[in-house]
Amino acid sequence: MDSVRTLARILSRIEDGDRDALKDLKPGTARVIGLTGAPGVGKSTVTGALTSQLRKAGQRVGVLAIDPSSPFSGGALLGDRVRMQQHATDDGVFIRSMASRGHLGGLAAVTPQAVRALDAHGFDVILIETVGVGQAEVEVAAQADSVLVLTAPGLGDAIQAAKAGILETADLFVVNKADKPEAQQTVRDLRNMLALGRWDGRWKPPVITTVGTDSTGIEEVAGKLSDHWNWLNESGELSRRRLNRARSEILAMAKGILENRIPGERLDELARSVADGSLDPFTAAGELTGA
Amino acid sequence: MDSVRTLARILSRIEDGDRDALKDLKPGTARVIGLTGAPGVGKSTVTGALTSQLRKAGQRVGVLAIDPSSPFSGGALLGDRVRMQQHATDDGVFIRSMASRGHLGGLAAVTPQAVRALDAHGFDVILIETVGVGQAEVEVAAQADSVLVLTAPGLGDAIQAAKAGILETADLFVVNKADKPEAQQTVRDLRNMLALGRWDGRWKPPVITTVGTDSTGIEEVAGKLSDHWNWLNESGELSRRRLNRARSEILAMAKGILENRIPGERLDELARSVADGSLDPFTAAGELTGA
């Protein structure tokens, strides 16, 4: 429990933008699974069921719940996660809702740092759960080794997903609430869309049906995630993804540092001159950055 | 015609990111109207009809067609604009499709610069036409003094618009293709949504129906745009909007300048160290920015 308390403290420091929070953390061996989907598809239920499944296999599981749309969500999200309460007394499960309170680089920076912290604390699997509503969430999903996109019948999600670019980031599609009659149509829609892609030498995302509330199909989900993990290692894709991730992470932070150096008051002065036409914006930007 | 050629040259330099393109341009007195909507609502038709209407009133009109989704649109967009061809021989109308070929700060920077160039060349009205599909387009619309959001019946646009935040940026709603039977439903949907807002002391966006192909309702659109222009001037909102715009414009450019200074090769090296766990990302970002 002491280790859990230390971890919780490190995550709070990360949220607060403490630059030393990650110092002296040794990398572990966790695989990172992103789980995303529109509101109402059953993300918490599936996350809970998948956590149980992984626990049965003896894996320590860390869950990060990220809500890009509400930077101050704090513990609020977690409150609803009734399904996760079954894991509340299990030392092998750590659950945390993450916010990005004015963090340098936003969620694009805060998520990989939290992943780093959990990895260093010896978790075998880290689940990043995000609400799938747009670009912010695609970015968060891109922090994972495997991305599971959750849909449910009758929500028109398949098309929404395609639009938001989620389709390209998915490694695994899960159609939850598969006991509903329209589920097979959703599966067909997804398979038809996937049939349009070219997969030679690439991983073709499987489409799996689940009923999260009674764990139907969850074992298959865990199995396909293992298959994907093996593929990532054998194909060399894991190193490529992690290098790209490190690159994005550093870049997001570096941009944050640079933007913080722009002096706000001087910007306001220059804006007035540009607005009244006495200064052109290039000269203003140049002056602001010492160019 | 010499002035037109000079203007075209300045716009090309802006697209190419030439920092001196705006030097020595004196501000004019143009009002800037943003016109946005989903594909298929009839943007080009309405832009053409509105241009004719403004010409009747003796106004010189500059049209900027911006396509945020395709940075290399170049003249392609313009090719389709059959309706605009009626203005091809009119010296009082200038039409240009804008791209943002790797421009410093992207479209958020390139659009206001083009507006600046047209303003300096004595146009009375500048129409910015963009495809309304998301955040990029909301940003472009934010460059205008008045934002006209165009919808058409049966596209489910009202709800789409609400989601994308377009609703909050609209000063005028135009339901085009009003000869279709479902048009009145679209008008009702929009009015119901507007009824939920609080407008004390603020401009409440009117909802106007048009048939762009025969110019029905276009005179009313021009009239309401004049009303909005008067309101902007009397309420002080015009100065506020233009100051905010200048601020965003400078900030976008300043960020672009700063990001360009991040050395790509060094970033790649640091990313490798972060990916293999030998370096933490904060230290890497710090080193990259000399922090």
Interface residues (C-beta under 8 A of the other chain):
Chain A: R19 D20 L22 K23 L25 K26 P27 A109 P112 Q113 R116 Q135 S239 R242 L243 N244 R245 A246 R247 E249 I250 L251 M253 A254 K255 G256 I257 L258 E259 R261 I262 L267 D268 L270 A271 R272 V274 A275 D276 G277 D280 P281 F282 A284 A285 G286 L288 T289 A291
Chain B: R19 D20 L22 K23 L25 K26 P27 A109 P112 Q113 R116 Q135 S239 R242 L243 N244 R245 A246 R247 E249 I250 L251 M253 A254 K255 G256 I257 L258 E259 R261 I262 L267 D268 L270 A271 R272 V274 A275 D276 G277 D280 P281 F282 A284 A285 G286 L288 T289 A291
